[in-house]
């Protein structure tokens, strides 16, 4: 008989979810005022309440420092080389959302 633990099932479920910045925080991208929540997009550390803009395959995502190397993230201190385009895309997302 094969026994699968709940922890194994949860670990598999979490590993199959794709991590990406949460669009609900688009208004805080590029503001530099530490208003972005964890999982929101960022162009540098100044955007994040946690002061950690982590590199997620070339995209900034606010992260807790303790989790900056989890789920494919490459650590804090990401500075978006395409910040102007990222901020423009975030503003377009805000306009689309209406908030």
Buried (B, 14 or more C-beta within 10 A) or exposed (E): EEEEEEEEEEEEEEEEEEBEBBBBBBBBBBBBEBBBEBBBBBBBBBBBBBEBBBBBEEBBBBBBEEEBEEBEBEEBEBEBEEBEEBBEBBBEBBEEEEE
